[in-house]
């Protein structure tokens, strides 16, 4: 499947030719701050299948913790991806910047142990206190 996407101002545009991984909703405090929302929505993708079609020079990265980088448009601030030095070749693509429908539902809520107290999870999607560690949703 071919996906295209762009930032809010439209200066950064890209395409991704490949499958999307599981859709993860992350509730950690860093994701909440970075997105100004209750959680971020992302999917792992293969970096070698990701290509900028415009504005690659506008993309900036911020090292939010050692070895973790968040890519964003330097003009409008739209979050595009995150990546880890320890997981070479994989980007965590922010699905809100994609143009096409995903055709999938969320796989998991992660880091719900630190979720915003003003947001209630009301779906049946599995919840994890951290990543990969199940928790009691009640």
C-alpha positions in Angstrom: 0.0 0.0 0.0 1.2 3.5 -0.8 0.5 6.2 1.8 1.2 9.9 1.5 1.3 12.5 4.2 2.1 16.1 5.1 2.6 18.5 7.9 0.0 21.2 8.8 1.6 23.9 6.6 2.1 21.5 3.7 5.8 22.3 3.2 6.9 18.8 4.4 5.4 16.0 2.3 6.3 12.4 2.1 5.2 9.0 0.8 5.5 5.6 2.4 5.4 2.4 0.3 4.8 -0.5 2.6 2.7 -2.0 5.3 1.9 -0.1 8.5 2.6 -1.8 11.8 0.2 -1.9 14.7 -1.5 1.4 15.6 -0.4 2.3 19.1 -1.9 5.0 21.3 0.7 6.2 23.8 -0.4 8.1 26.9 3.1 8.8 28.4 3.8 12.3 29.6 6.3 13.0 26.8 3.8 12.2 24.1 1.1 14.2 25.8 3.5 17.2 25.9 4.8 16.8 22.4 1.2 16.5 20.9 -0.7 18.8 23.3 -3.3 16.0 23.6 -4.3 13.0 25.7 -2.1 10.6 23.7 -0.2 10.2 20.4 -1.2 7.8 17.7 1.6 6.1 15.8 2.6 3.1 13.8 6.0 1.6 13.2 7.2 1.8 9.5 10.4 0.8 7.7 12.6 3.9 7.2 13.9 2.6 3.9 10.3 2.8 2.5 9.8 6.3 3.7 10.7 9.1 1.3 10.3 12.9 1.4 8.6 14.4 -1.7 9.0 18.0 -0.5 10.5 19.9 2.4 13.0 17.5 3.7 15.2 20.5 4.6 12.3 21.7 6.9 12.4 18.6 9.1 14.1 19.1 12.4 14.7 16.6 15.2 14.6 17.0 18.9 16.3 14.4 21.2 13.6 14.1 23.9 15.7 11.6 25.8 19.1 9.9 25.1 18.8 8.0 21.9 15.1 9.0 21.1 14.4 11.6 18.5 11.2 13.3 17.5 11.0 14.6 13.9 8.8 17.6 13.2 8.3 20.4 10.7 10.5 23.4 11.6 7.9 25.8 10.2 4.5 24.7 11.6 5.7 22.2 14.3 3.7 19.2 13.1 5.0 16.0 14.7 6.0 13.6 11.9 7.7 10.6 13.6 9.9 9.5 16.4 12.9 7.1 16.1 15.3 5.3 18.5 19.0 4.8 18.0 18.5 1.3 19.5 15.9 0.3 16.8 17.7 1.3 13.6 15.6 1.4 10.4 12.2 1.9 12.1 10.3 5.2 12.4 7.2 5.6 14.6 5.1 7.5 12.1 2.4 9.8 13.5 -0.7 8.7 11.8 -2.4 12.0 12.0 -0.2 13.3 9.2 -1.3 10.6 6.7 -3.7 11.5 3.9 -5.3 8.1 3.3 -7.6 6.1 5.5 -5.6 3.5 7.6 -8.1 0.7 7.4 -7.2 -0.4 10.9 -8.1 0.1 14.5 -5.8 0.7 17.5 -3.8 -2.3 18.7 -3.1 -1.0 22.2 -3.1 1.9 24.7 0.5 2.1 26.2 1.7 3.9 29.3 -1.8 4.3 30.7 -0.2 4.3 34.1 0.7 7.9 33.4 -2.3 8.9 31.3 -4.0 12.3 31.7 -6.4 12.3 34.6 -8.9 14.3 32.5 -9.2 11.6 29.8 -11.1 8.3 30.2 -10.4 5.3 28.0 -13.8 3.9 27.1 -12.9 1.4 24.3 -12.0 -2.3 24.6 -8.5 -1.9 23.2 -5.9 -3.6 25.4 -4.2 -1.4 27.9 -0.6 -1.6 29.1 0.8 0.2 32.2 4.0 0.6 30.2 4.8 -1.0 26.9 3.9 -4.6 26.6 2.9 -5.0 30.2 -0.8 -5.6 30.7 -2.6 -3.6 33.3 -6.0 -3.5 35.0 -8.1 -0.9 33.1 -10.2 -0.2 36.1 
